Amino acid sequence: MNMSGAVGGKSFTASARLKSGPSFEEILKNVEWPEQFPFKEEDFKRFDESSDQLFYEAPRFVTHIDDPAIAALTKYYSKVFPPSNSPGVCILDMCSSWVSHFPPGYKQERLVGMGMNEEELKRNPVLTKYVVQDLNVNPKLPFEDNSFDVITNVVSVDYITKPLDVFKEMSRILKPGGLAIMSFSNRCFWTKAISIWTSTGDADHGLIVGSYFHYAGGFEPPQGVDISPNPGRSDPMYIVYSRKLSTV
C-alpha cells in the first residue's frame, strides 16, 4: 500500500529510496507538513492482526539487528546520553527487551524498560525497573508528567499502531528539553509491522517517524541521522530524534 500525499514536495511513495534521493539527514530539513496528519487508519493495519500478547508470549533472547549496527547505535548513545550516574537523570527504554544497547557500564538511578515480554525484561541488566504493557492496546504511559530526560526506542517504532497517541504521551512524560530517540533499520517482523512501513523504503520511514513528532505536538522539529556502519554490507541504522519544547 502506497503512502498518500506529499510533504514539502517529498513524495510519500514506495519508490523513495536513499540510493537515488537525498541523504537521510536531508529528508527532514525544511519540510512543509500538511495541515492535517496525512495518513489513514488503514495505513496502521498489519498483515497479522492477532493479539500481540500472543505473538510476544515466548521470550526471544536474540538481537534484531547485526553486531555492526548495534555498535553504531551504542556509539551514538554514548555521544548524546547524559553522563553515567548523573543525579536525577531518568531514562525510559520503550519497547524494550533483554538488551538495550546502552554504552557498557552505563548507569543511572532510574532506567525503566517498557516491553511486551516479562522474561526478556527481567534479563535486561541495565534496567532498574520494568513495565509490561502493550502500547497498541493501551498507549497511555504509566508515568508522571515531566519525569524522563531521555526516551529510546530501538527497531520497534514500526509496530506502533497508535503513534500519535504514543508520541503525545512521550511529550507529556519528557522533561522540558528532554530527548526522544527513535532508531530503526529495515529489519522487522513483517507480519506485525504497520502497512505504511512495509510498503515503503528507508527515506519514507524517516518522514513517517518525523511526522509522528510533528503532529503529536510539543516537540522541536525532528531531525534524522544515518548511523549505518557499513552501507550495503551490514544492517542499515537510522535515527529520527527530537527534543521536547522547553517551557518559556
C-alpha positions as CSV (number, residue, x, y, z in Angstrom):
1,M,0.0,0.0,0.0
2,N,1.5,3.3,-1.0
3,M,1.5,6.3,1.2
4,S,-0.8,9.1,0.1
5,G,0.0,12.8,-0.2
6,A,3.3,14.6,-0.1
7,V,5.3,16.6,2.3
8,G,7.1,19.7,1.0
9,G,7.3,18.1,-2.4
10,K,8.8,15.0,-0.9
11,S,6.7,12.2,-2.3
12,F,5.3,9.5,0.1
13,T,5.8,6.6,-2.3
14,A,7.4,3.2,-2.0
15,S,10.0,4.4,-4.6
16,A,11.6,6.9,-2.2
17,R,14.9,5.2,-1.8
18,L,18.0,6.7,-0.3
19,K,20.2,5.4,-3.1
20,S,18.7,7.8,-5.7
21,G,17.4,10.5,-3.4
22,P,18.6,12.9,-0.8
23,S,20.7,11.8,2.1
24,F,18.8,10.7,5.2
25,E,19.9,13.8,7.1
26,E,18.3,16.0,4.4
27,I,14.9,14.3,4.4
28,L,13.5,16.1,7.4
29,K,15.1,19.5,6.7
30,N,12.6,22.3,5.8
31,V,9.6,20.0,5.5
32,E,6.3,21.7,4.7
33,W,4.0,19.5,6.7
34,P,0.3,19.3,5.5
35,E,-2.1,20.9,7.9
36,Q,-3.6,17.5,8.9
37,F,-1.9,14.2,9.6
38,P,-1.6,12.7,6.1
39,F,-2.2,9.0,7.0
40,K,-5.4,7.0,7.3
41,E,-6.5,4.4,9.7
42,E,-5.8,1.6,7.2
43,D,-2.2,2.7,7.0
44,F,-1.7,1.3,10.5
45,K,-3.2,-2.1,9.9
46,R,-0.9,-5.2,9.9
47,F,-1.0,-8.4,7.9
48,D,-1.3,-10.3,11.2
49,E,-3.9,-8.6,13.4
50,S,-4.0,-11.3,16.0
51,S,-3.1,-10.5,19.6
52,D,0.3,-9.0,20.1
53,Q,0.4,-10.5,23.5
54,L,0.3,-14.0,22.0
55,F,2.9,-13.1,19.4
56,Y,5.4,-11.9,22.1
57,E,4.4,-14.5,24.7
58,A,7.5,-16.6,24.2
59,P,10.8,-14.8,25.0
60,R,13.2,-14.2,22.2
61,F,16.7,-13.8,23.5
62,V,18.1,-12.7,20.2
63,T,19.2,-9.4,18.7
64,H,17.2,-8.0,15.8
65,I,20.0,-6.1,14.1
66,D,23.5,-7.3,13.4
67,D,26.6,-6.5,15.5
68,P,27.9,-3.6,13.4
69,A,24.5,-1.8,13.6
70,I,24.4,-2.5,17.4
71,A,27.8,-1.0,17.8
72,A,26.9,2.1,15.8
73,L,23.8,2.6,18.0
74,T,25.8,2.2,21.2
75,K,28.3,4.7,19.9
76,Y,25.6,7.2,19.1
77,Y,24.1,6.8,22.6
78,S,27.4,7.4,24.2
79,K,27.5,10.8,22.4
80,V,24.0,12.0,23.3
81,F,23.2,10.4,26.6
82,P,23.7,12.3,29.9
83,P,26.8,11.2,31.7
84,S,26.6,8.0,33.6
85,N,25.4,8.3,37.2
86,S,24.1,11.9,36.8
87,P,22.0,13.0,39.7
88,G,18.3,12.9,38.9
89,V,18.6,11.5,35.4
90,C,15.8,9.2,34.3
91,I,15.7,7.2,31.0
92,L,12.8,5.2,29.5
93,D,13.6,2.4,27.0
94,M,10.3,2.0,25.3
95,C,9.5,-1.3,23.5
96,S,12.5,-2.8,25.4
97,S,13.6,-6.4,25.7
98,W,16.5,-8.3,27.3
99,V,19.1,-5.8,25.9
100,S,19.0,-2.0,25.4
101,H,22.3,-1.4,23.6
102,F,23.3,1.3,26.1
103,P,27.1,2.0,26.4
104,P,29.0,-0.6,28.5
105,G,28.7,0.1,32.2
106,Y,26.1,2.9,31.7
107,K,24.1,3.5,34.8
108,Q,21.5,5.9,36.1
109,E,19.4,5.8,39.3
110,R,16.3,5.2,37.2
111,L,16.4,3.3,33.9
112,V,13.0,2.0,33.1
113,G,12.2,-0.6,30.5
114,M,8.7,-1.0,28.9
115,G,8.1,-4.0,26.8
116,M,5.9,-7.0,25.9
117,N,7.7,-9.9,27.5
118,E,8.4,-10.0,31.2
119,E,11.1,-12.7,30.9
120,E,13.1,-10.6,28.5
121,L,12.8,-7.5,30.6
122,K,13.9,-9.4,33.7
123,R,17.1,-10.4,31.9
124,N,18.0,-6.8,30.9
125,P,20.9,-5.9,33.1
126,V,20.7,-2.1,32.7
127,L,17.1,-1.7,33.9
128,T,16.3,-0.6,37.4
129,K,12.6,-1.1,36.8
130,Y,10.3,-2.6,34.1
131,V,6.7,-2.3,33.0
132,V,4.9,-4.9,30.8
133,Q,2.5,-3.1,28.5
134,D,1.0,-3.4,25.0
135,L,1.1,0.1,23.6
136,N,-1.2,-1.0,20.8
137,V,-3.9,-1.8,23.3
138,N,-3.1,1.0,25.8
139,P,-0.9,3.8,24.6
140,K,-1.2,5.7,27.9
141,L,2.3,5.7,29.5
142,P,2.1,5.0,33.3
143,F,4.4,7.8,34.3
144,E,4.2,11.3,35.8
145,D,4.4,14.4,33.7
146,N,8.0,15.8,33.0
147,S,9.7,12.8,34.6
148,F,12.2,11.5,31.9
149,D,15.3,13.0,30.4
150,V,15.6,10.5,27.5
151,I,13.3,8.1,25.8
152,T,14.7,5.5,23.5
153,N,13.0,3.1,21.1
154,V,15.0,0.5,19.1
155,V,13.7,-1.1,15.9
156,S,10.1,-1.1,17.2
157,V,8.5,2.2,16.1
158,D,7.3,0.3,13.0
159,Y,5.0,-1.8,15.2
160,I,3.1,1.0,16.8
161,T,-0.5,1.3,15.6
162,K,-1.5,4.4,17.5
163,P,1.7,6.5,17.0
164,L,0.1,9.9,17.7
165,D,-1.3,8.8,21.0
166,V,2.1,7.3,22.0
167,F,4.1,10.3,20.9
168,K,1.8,12.7,22.7
169,E,2.4,10.6,25.8
170,M,6.1,10.8,25.2
171,S,5.9,14.6,25.1
172,R,3.9,14.6,28.3
173,I,6.4,12.5,30.3
174,L,9.6,14.0,29.0
175,K,11.1,16.9,30.9
176,P,11.3,20.2,29.0
177,G,14.3,19.8,26.6
178,G,14.1,16.0,27.1
179,L,15.4,13.9,24.2
180,A,13.4,11.2,22.3
181,I,15.5,8.9,20.1
182,M,13.7,6.6,17.6
183,S,16.1,4.2,15.9
184,F,15.2,1.7,13.2
185,S,16.6,-0.4,10.4
186,N,15.0,-2.3,7.5
187,R,14.6,-5.5,9.5
188,C,11.3,-6.4,11.3
189,F,8.6,-8.9,11.9
190,W,6.9,-8.1,8.6
191,T,3.5,-9.6,9.6
192,K,3.4,-7.3,12.7
193,A,4.7,-4.1,11.1
194,I,2.2,-1.5,10.0
195,S,1.2,-1.4,6.4
196,I,2.6,2.1,5.8
197,W,6.0,0.8,6.8
198,T,6.2,-2.4,4.9
199,S,5.1,-0.8,1.7
200,T,7.8,2.0,1.8
201,G,11.5,2.4,1.9
202,D,14.1,3.9,4.2
203,A,13.7,7.5,3.2
204,D,9.9,7.4,3.7
205,H,10.4,5.8,7.1
206,G,12.3,8.9,8.2
207,L,9.4,11.0,7.1
208,I,6.9,8.7,8.8
209,V,8.6,8.9,12.1
210,G,9.2,12.6,11.7
211,S,5.5,13.1,11.1
212,Y,4.7,11.4,14.4
213,F,6.8,14.0,16.3
214,H,5.3,16.9,14.3
215,Y,1.7,16.0,14.6
216,A,1.9,14.9,18.2
217,G,2.9,18.4,19.1
218,G,5.2,19.6,21.9
219,F,8.4,18.7,20.1
220,E,11.1,20.7,18.3
221,P,11.3,20.0,14.5
222,P,12.5,16.3,14.2
223,Q,15.9,15.6,12.7
224,G,17.3,12.5,11.0
225,V,20.7,10.8,11.3
226,D,22.1,7.9,9.3
227,I,24.5,5.9,11.5
228,S,24.7,2.9,9.2
229,P,28.2,1.5,9.8
230,N,28.8,-0.4,6.5
231,P,26.4,0.7,3.8
232,G,25.5,-2.3,1.7
233,R,27.4,-4.8,3.8
234,S,25.6,-4.7,7.2
235,D,22.2,-3.7,8.5
236,P,21.4,0.0,7.9
237,M,20.7,2.0,11.0
238,Y,18.8,5.3,11.1
239,I,17.7,7.7,13.8
240,V,14.9,10.3,14.0
241,Y,15.1,12.3,17.1
242,S,13.6,15.4,18.7
243,R,13.5,17.3,22.0
244,K,10.5,18.3,23.9
245,L,9.9,22.1,23.7
246,S,11.3,23.9,26.7
247,T,9.0,25.9,28.7
248,V,9.2,29.7,28.5
